[in-house]
Amino acid sequence: MKLRGNFTLKQLKPYSAQSALYGLFMVLSVLFTMATALSVADFLKILFGTGDATPVATGNLVALWLDRLYSWLISFGQLKALLLFSGIIFVLYALKNVFSYLSAVEISIIRTGIVRNLRNRMFHKAMHLPMSYYDHHRKGDVMARFTSDMVEYEEGILGSIQMLLTAVIGMTLYLFMLFYINVKLTLFVLCMLPLVAFVISGISHKLKRSSKIVQEMNSYLVSLTDETIGGLKVIKSYTAIDFSNRRFRASNREYTRRRTLMLRRIDAASPVSDFLGNTIVIGILLFGAWLVFSGDQGLTSELFISYVMLFVLMIPPAKDFSTGLSQIKKGRACADRIEQFLNESSEPSEYAERFENAEPSGNLVSLRHVTFSYNPGTPVLDDVSFDVPRGTTVALVGSSGSGKSTIADLLCRFYPCTQGAIMLDGVNINNMPLADLRSRIGVVAQDTLLFNDTVAANIAFGCPNATRADIEQAARAAQAHDFIISLAQGYDTSLGEGGSLLSGGQRQRISIARALLRNPDLLIFDEATSALDTESERLLQATLDEVLRHRSAIVIAHRLSTVVNADCIVVLDHGRVVERGTHTQLMALNGRYAQLVALQSF
């Protein structure tokens, strides 16, 4: 039952009061069940008219109490005694069910609360993981931890803990009463229990390893499905439907085989424990009958029947105990995966180490000898230095893979610099709280991400306090207001999945309006026009020229025609700055920039 790092015990800690109430209600429920079973002896006496009304002299308080109850009932006559007994049984059963219900209410609060808290923590963690984590992990694997892993954790761990707690409480109380009724008979039972434990342990030994493999394969299936649906156009255009089907079926077949084997082990625990429990019942009947015949410790025939009933009532908890252990073995793989995800290192909001700041100057952004590598030994940027003076536009150009977009990622601190420093207003960005840094930067990317929400909600994303007037002002600045009001419901029009109801140029204008609404100190346009046709590019470029007037901006572009008016153009080649200057100056150099212009002109 031990969980690695006491992960689940930590989740249970905030619910200690509910756990205590659950335990109390379960104890009361079992006690009333036991009282009902013990009353069977009196019912048999009354029904068949056995015994007399005089309490027997015996050292067993249970027998004495039952005899006294019988004497009191039979004093009313047999018929009335049966009616009174029925009323007592009704009350006992009613109380048992009331406390069973109350215990179920408390455990449901605990289970749903833990799952809610874990999902909140996992979502928070997903938002704060560094981008490098998603570079090395499948999106489907992350999604599987939120879906199938969480369901498996609730059913396999939390459900099993509930089962084990119920079983332990029931077995403890039943065993205590069985010992009190007859020690010899109960010791005989306990001698047979290790056999049951040994068999069940053998069945569940390999469950954790099997479950971990199954969960990993399920994560792969989720990821494969996500990639396939996301790339359906490519799959169809390359007539790769049959290939995709074969690949999915092969993975699904192996997953099904592994899961079937795992479920066989789980399902074997219940019938095996049931068979062994019934075998013990037969042994109790034989040994207990011999004790009754020999008059051992006042064990009467009626009390022996109550004993057998109590043991039969103990079989389901014992069966649940073995099943719960098997389920926990299975569910620990999910617990480990969830715990591993929660223990991943988040991107630091602030660094403990203080980095050197630059002297305040007229530059809004300064890169000082910046070097960066995604993988050790393979630099993407090598000793890059340049400035972005306040109120100017600096363009980054170069061939694919030269490191342009990486600079934008470093500015937003999606990744830390390997060497060097980036300054914003003379302050090293590593010394700035992450939220403060990113609130001062507005990014418009090539792949515009719009949400399945209204136009107004998409523009106001990240600015919950923005008024409709603020939203419209940002849309006008992005030259998006005219086409927005022409939509069916204007600013309240839903844009569909990913903004699919808009053209590429319209989506980019919405994205620009969203960036402008924040009124950032620095705007970054990362290939904002590269996915557009020539006409849409020209219209959007006119918008950008208006937006960038008197603003500080970094424009990353493949199409050099979009940056000819930039105040400074920085040319990158294989991660190094090879040229810088205005369009006219760089053309006069007849270097790398002139080559790129010539290639595009051709």
Buried (B, 14 or more C-beta within 10 A) or exposed (E): EEBEEEBBEEBBEEBEEBBEBBBBBBBBBBBBBBBBBBBBBBBBBBEEEEBEEEBBEBEBEBBBEBBEBBBEBBEEEEEEBBEBBEEBBEEBBEBBEBBBEBBBEBBEBBBEBBBEEBEEBBEEBBEBBBEBBEEEBBEBBBBBBBEBBBEBBBBBBBBBBBBBBBBBBBBBBBBEBBBEBBEEBBEBBEEBBEEBBEBBBEBBEEBBEBBBBBBBBBBBBBBBBBBBEEBEEEBEEEEBEEEBEEEBEEBBEBBEEBBEEBEEBBEBBBEBBBEBBEEBBEBBEEBBEEBBEEEBBBBBEBBBBBBBBBBBBBBBBBBBBBBBBBBBBBBBBBBBBBBEBBEEEEBBEBEEEEBEBBEEEEBBBBBBEBBBBEEEEEBBBBBBBBBBBBBBBBBBBBBEEBBBBBBBBBBBBBBBBBBBBBBBBEBBBBBBEBEEBBBBBBBBBBEBEBBBBBBBBBBBBEBEEBEEEBBBBBBBBBBBBEBBEEBEEBBEBBBEEBBEBBEBBBBBBBBBBBBBBBEBBBBBBBBBBEBBEEEBBBBBBEBBEEBBEEBBBBBBBBBBBBBEBBBBBBBBBBBBBBBBBBBEEBBEEEBBBBEBBEEEEE
